Amino acid sequence: MAHLKAQSTRTNIDQRKRWKLNLTRQLGQKGYSRDEIVSLYRFIEWILHLPPEAELEYQAELAQLQEEESMPYLSAIERTAQQRGIEQGIEQGIEQGIEQGIERERRSLVRRQLTRKLGTLSAEVLAQLNALTPMHLEQLSEALLDFDRLDDLQMWLDSVR
């Protein structure tokens, strides 16, 4: 049923969310064992994937459903959802860490290029470089090719403030 509903709700997120909630509700009503419920819930989660905003709505509706109905093993389902949230958080943290590492390396490269081309950079200029947005840092990486003096760099930095 989850697979059929996943195909029929590809373009209708609200309908997909309703079916996901309906199928989750049925897990507690069919007399499945705890392990079967957890396995089936994982399958439903995978097949009826929701975008983040709809997933938050689904989780809120699921919590409300738990209060309204007696749903055995729902705590196992919640633990599975919680584990999924933890995994997503870890993935986001890894992605952010990678992005920060890339940005740090870009900053370092631009500083090295500027130092090689213009000589020693003052602490004030280094502070200004560190405050640049990633977009401005990218623009500077191209603009520095035209710099001949430290004044050229300073004028460029003043223009982006």
N, C-alpha and C positions, 0 to 999 in steps of 0.2 A: 504494500500500500504506500509506503514512504517513497519508493522509487516512482510509482505511477504519479503520485502527487508532486514529486519534484519536477517531473517532466511537464505536467499540466499547469504548473504555477511558475514557470520560468520568468514570465514577464509581469507577474502580479505578486509583489512581495507581501502585501497584506493577506492575501489568500494563502500564501505559503506559510506565513506565521500562524494563521488560524489552524491550518492542517497540522503543523508541527505541534501546536498546543493540544489539538484533538488527539493526535496519536500518542502524545506523552500521557494524556489523561487515561487513555485506554490501557496503557501499560499497567497502571495500578488496579484496573478492573478485570483483567483477564486471568488472574490467578497464577501469573508467572512467578518463578523463584527469583530471589534477589539477584543472582548472577545473570539470569536471563533478562531481567529488567535493565540491568546496567549495560549488558551487551546490546540489547535492542535500542536503548536510549543513545548509545554511542553511534549506532548505525543511523538513527533518525537525525542526530546532530550532523553527521557527515553528509547525508543525502539532502537534507532540507536546510542547507547552510543559509544563514541570513546575513545581510549587511550589518555592520556594528550597531547602527541606530535601531534597526528592527530587532536585533538580538537583545538589546537592552529592554525594549518593550516586551518581548517574549519572556524574558527572565522575570520582569515585574508581574506579568500576567500569571506566570507559573507559580510565583510566590503567593499571589492572591488565590489561585486555585488550591494550593496546599491548605490555606486557611479555611476555605469553604468546604472542601471535601477531605475525607480521610483517605489519604493516599499512602499505602504501605510502600516502604523502600524509597520514598521520595528523597529522603536524606542521601541515599546513595546516588540518586540522579543529581542532586545538588552538588555532591562532592565531585562528580564527574564534570559538571559545569564549572565548578570552582577550579578544578585541575586544568580544564581547557582555558580558563581565564588566566591562570598562572602561566601556562605555556605561551599564551599570546603575549603576556607581559614580558616574559623572558625574550621572546622573539623581537619584540619592540625594543627592548633594552639592548639587545645585540645589534640591531640595525642602527640605533642611535649611537652606540659606541663606535661602530664602523664609520658612520658619517662624521662623528667628532674626530676620529683618527685621521680620516681623509682631509678634513678641514685643517687640522693641526699641521699636517704634512704640507698642504698647499701654502699655509702661512710661512712655514719654515723655508720652503723653496723660494717664495717671493722675497723674503728677507735676505736669503743668500744671494739671489740674483741682484738685488738692489745694492747690497754690500760690495759685491764684486764689481758692479758697474759704477757706483758712486762713492765708494769708500765707507768708512765707519758711520753708522747711523746713531743719532743721539737717542737718549732715553725717551724724549718727548715724541720723536718720530716713531720709535718702536711702539710706544703706547698707542699712537694714532693708527698704526698698522694693525695692532691687535684688536682695535675697536671696529675695524671694517667688517661689513656684512660679507657673507660669502659671494654675493653678486658683485660687490665693489672690489673684493679681492681678485675675482676673475678679471674684471675690467682693468685693474692695476697690472695684472700679469701681462697684459698686452700693451698697455700704455707705457710701461717701464722701458720697453724697447726703444722708445723715442727720447728718453731722458738723457741729458748730457751732464747735468749738474744737480746737486741736492736741491737747489731752488726749484727745478722742474718738478721734482717729487713733492715738495712742499706746496707748490701751486696746485698740483693735482689733488693732494689731500684736502686743501682748503676748498676746492671746488665741490667735493663730495660731502662736505659737512652739512 
